[in-house]
């Protein structure tokens, strides 16, 4: 997951596309829902924590694709 991070304008290590606060929130939510059986489709995500994690994850993944495309890096 080291490719998922960048250094923001203030020198903080953050998930690509997320702020410091959002990165912290994402990691806490991920830890809280880890080990639970993950829903098969996004329609099965029901709890507020699951939905918030999914929202942050989708934003991160979308920005990560743009980030690597701009750098010419393919993963």
GIFEN-V873525 format. One line per field, one symbol per residue. phi: phi as a letter, one per 20 degrees, with the letter a starting at -180 (. if undefined). psi: psi as a letter, one per 20 degrees, with the letter a starting at -180 (. if undefined). A space follows every 50 residues. Layout:
phi->???
psi->???
//
This chain:
phi->.ffedbdffdneecfgndfgfffffgffffffefnfffgfcffefcfgff ffgffffffgffffffgfffemddc
psi->jhiiqrpaijjqoqppiqrgghgggghggghhiqiqopqgrhiiohqhgg gggggggggggghgggghhhikpp.
//
